[in-house]
Amino acid sequence: MANLMTSYIKQEILAELRKGNTELLKGLPPVVSISMGLALQQEAGEVEEASPINHEAVNEAISNRLRDTGIKAQIIKQMERTESK
């Protein structure tokens, strides 16, 4: 009976998510939210469009930003101090 109830609740959540109602995810544990997202992804099938994000460009931009702020040098110094201990 509990399994039937869980299945019913899952179907109701998925139905609401298909309508675009993401508010109901706010009260759920992260694991449940992720499983709902995975269930929707499986329903949709494989995504055929390539990601518009150029990961190399993003990595380079972040690296440049870190270099500009001096944080990168601070992180390296901290790592060196930690390793020397």
Secondary structure as the mmCIF struct_conf table of DSSP 4:
data_model
#
loop_
_struct_conf.conf_type_id
_struct_conf.id
_struct_conf.beg_label_comp_id
_struct_conf.beg_label_asym_id
_struct_conf.beg_label_seq_id
_struct_conf.end_label_comp_id
_struct_conf.end_label_asym_id
_struct_conf.end_label_seq_id
HELX_RH_AL_P HELX_RH_AL_P1 ALA A 2 ARG A 18
TURN_TY1_P TURN_TY1_P1 LYS A 19 GLY A 20
HELX_RH_3T_P HELX_RH_3T_P1 GLU A 23 GLY A 27
BEND BEND1 LEU A 28 LEU A 28
HELX_RH_AL_P HELX_RH_AL_P2 PRO A 30 ALA A 44
BEND BEND2 GLU A 49 GLU A 49
HELX_LH_PP_P HELX_LH_PP_P1 ALA A 50 SER A 51
BEND BEND3 PRO A 52 PRO A 52
HELX_RH_AL_P HELX_RH_AL_P3 HIS A 55 THR A 69
TURN_TY1_P TURN_TY1_P2 GLY A 70 GLY A 70
HELX_RH_AL_P HELX_RH_AL_P4 ILE A 71 SER A 84
#
